[in-house]
Amino acid sequence: MAYQATRNRRIFVLFLLPVVAVLFLTTIYPMLYAGWLSFRNYDLAKPFIPRIFVGWANYAEILSSGTFLHALVTTLKLMAMTLSIQLVLGVGIALLVTQRLPGMGMARTLLLIPMMISPVIVGLVWLFLYFPELGYLNYFLSLVGLSGVGWITTTTWALWAIAIADIWQWTPFIMMGTAAALHSLSPEPYEAAMIDGNSRWDVFWRVTLPQLKPVLISLMFLRAIDAFKIYDIIFVLTKGGPGDSTEVLSMFIYRESFTFWRMGMGAAASFVSLAIITVLVTFFFKSLNRDRSALE
């Protein structure tokens, strides 16, 4: 028995080693190297110059940079715009598609299509819609006598243009999770609420929403993490412009690393971004544990 247990353990380790090696090479080592790089002055355009240790200087410069703070505010603003609208639309559509009406199965399938498309393709689709002279949106506006809008060429509309594209792609994610949660809810509280004479709005606000809250918090957390590192759609639509009106943290890190070749600064900005995401994760788990305690 002891020999068999030892043999099984060795087989387990043998099969586990390739996974650990791939994880180390693709995740752990790059993160450790980026952490090492963030404390050095490394110019990629001058690869033969020694990577001088500068301590916390990169982090100090990042945190005192007006450009970085502007990118952070823009990121948080875009998150607030997209997540709030996605939550309302996602819950509303989920309530609709979970009704026993003809064609709801087909509707659910069609609504999931945007989520399946690559963000780069989504950006290209919306680029054709937003194009100033030949875009379809301005063409439809002209049909009703309205002047065209500079969707991606003006600072007034550029951030909203990105938000609309992101909302179109990821509202189905909120809808899908909410619909699954609605199907799992117990019918007894609804029957009791209807017997008491509550309206549909009261039933939703006092019965449905409290039961959905943990699921909605989880969905919004996942979307917040994804929205915080949005890059593809912005790169395709505006590349951070016009000016710096749509430059989010991911674009800032990209510019520092691969436009200005300041790899140390880019690595430091990445770790500051990681610290902010860690704070979001901590807040999420505290909120989720608080809701679980309240339900118990």
Secondary structure as GFF3:
##gff-version 3
##sequence-region A 1 296
A	DSSP	alpha_helix	2	23	.	.	.	ID=ss1
A	DSSP	pi_helix	24	28	.	.	.	ID=ss2
A	DSSP	alpha_helix	29	37	.	.	.	ID=ss3
A	DSSP	beta_strand	40	41	.	.	.	ID=ss4
A	DSSP	beta_strand	52	53	.	.	.	ID=ss5
A	DSSP	alpha_helix	57	63	.	.	.	ID=ss6
A	DSSP	alpha_helix	66	97	.	.	.	ID=ss7
A	DSSP	alpha_helix	104	111	.	.	.	ID=ss8
A	DSSP	alpha_helix	113	116	.	.	.	ID=ss9
A	DSSP	alpha_helix	119	130	.	.	.	ID=ss10
A	DSSP	alpha_helix	136	143	.	.	.	ID=ss11
A	DSSP	alpha_helix	158	183	.	.	.	ID=ss12
A	DSSP	alpha_helix	188	195	.	.	.	ID=ss13
A	DSSP	alpha_helix	200	203	.	.	.	ID=ss14
A	DSSP	pi_helix	204	208	.	.	.	ID=ss15
A	DSSP	alpha_helix	209	228	.	.	.	ID=ss16
A	DSSP	alpha_helix	232	237	.	.	.	ID=ss17
A	DSSP	alpha_helix	249	258	.	.	.	ID=ss18
A	DSSP	alpha_helix	263	295	.	.	.	ID=ss19
###
